């Protein structure tokens, strides 16, 4: 089955074409475009290229197109990308302005160009649909809650992949099977020994998720992806009173405050140097106190959320790191796990240093009660697998 994954960033369009069958998958082609303002010409060019390069005889040879949609109003899960999905994206376009209009345009474009090819949306919120109301509710008036203001959670494809992969790595095939069929069969019952993962997705955008027996029990992300940990240039958590106060004192409108919190905050805002951890580290090594504060604040926030989920799950068997920072920043992984020996967390420094640049591995010592792992992210493959499961179930 040929599955195309369309990744529509706010200024980029990336794609990967997979050949999938029940037990294996291979990537046939990949590519992308930067500085994109309109998606239709990119999608047309991609289809031309896939044919010209001999990967497809024509676009209609594609069996399904998968979209990593971010946030839908009153809709989540892995579902056909039809009018309901378009309405759900429209309903929350103000909350995810960089992503929802882009995906709506992309879905409509495929509908026009390849009407017979199935379109499937995997919402980033899908993995969090079994969180309890106590874990997702904000203490706000009913009228606000009626607007759909609640904690949703993002990076769902990535954290779900970690849930399945960690279970397999440590021989918990019961949990891995449960995770694999989650969006098709639902969670069902589970009564075996607990398997608890503190999953850290640390990249340009970051989040921590507590995963118990394959289900997300909590997330650092909230109503929008502008929450939780300090992000590359986005604020993360902020007291709601800070916005009206800063608007008044700085003489700025809410729209400008929103822009500053989305573009000039996070690692960039704190360090004053860059939104990239590598540059921030270099500045910290060169003596910048602000850059050091940016890194320390990120580490503190990761530990804050890990601690919360450790407590809520009553412990953890695994700590997992993924995405650009999680897969490469040896020092940050050490700092996150520092001083946790009493909880049974022991890092093997040599393994930690050796596990970078796309390598998967265990970086805790053999006698560490809590296993610490690095697992490379591959979101497109994760989405392709989900789309395959969705399409094959019919
Ligand atoms: P992602 O969103 O997963 O693509 O991660 C991108 C982010 O990973 C970049 O903004 C960097 O901050 C971070 N990153 C990439 N490579 C490294 C590295 N070698 N060391 C530390 N951070 C890195």
Boltz pocket constraint, residues with backbone or C-beta under 6 A from the ligand:
constraints:
  - pocket:
      binder: B
      contacts: [[A, 202], [A, 203], [A, 204], [A, 205], [A, 232], [A, 275], [A, 276], [A, 277], [A, 278], [A, 323], [A, 324], [A, 325], [A, 328], [A, 329]]
      max_distance: 6.0
